[in-house]
């Protein structure tokens, strides 16, 4: 099964309709270099309205198909999710994104939320610096 087919099947199994525009957006994701801006995705599907592209990306993010990351300059990029909760190391020079997981960090974040009576719904961590190649 191809990535677009698997993504469509996953959305359908969650009860979402797989409309022709959604199918186009999913196919375009397969061809985009990661991480990508929503404007790049929108340009790759000129027959699909921007609002539909945004809604589809939000749906794919909630289905854990895409990850959203905020760059150091405040820009937002998306990448395919590789499953499971993770964080990002983002190179400020070349833009390379490396995923990492850290159970201790997640435990500390939860402990801080608990200590402040805060009901944590989720979190993301992006670390900025230089990758091994750019350092």
C-alpha positions, 0 to 999 in steps of 0.5 A: 500500500502506498503512503497516500493509500495508507493515509486515506485508509487511516482517515477513512477508518477514523470516520472521515470522508476522503473527498477528491480535494483531500485525496489530491492534498494527500498525494501532493504530500508524497512528493514534497520535500520535508519539512514543508510550508503550507504555502508549498503544499497549496502551490502543489495542488492549484485546483484545491482551495487554500482553506481546504488545504489548511483544513486537511493539514489540520486533520492530518495533524490531529490524526498523527499523520503530520507533525507541526513545528515552529521554527526559530524565526516563528515560521511553521513547517510540517513533516510526516509523523514517524509515530509516537511522541517526539521533539525536534532538533532544528538546524538554524543554518541548513534547516535540517530537522532531526527527531528525538524522544526523551522520556525524562524530559517528558516526565519533567514537563508533566511534573511541572504541569502537575506542580502548578495544577495545570492539566497538560493536553500536550506539548512540543519542544523544538531545539535550535542550533547547528547540526553536525554538518553546519557546526 
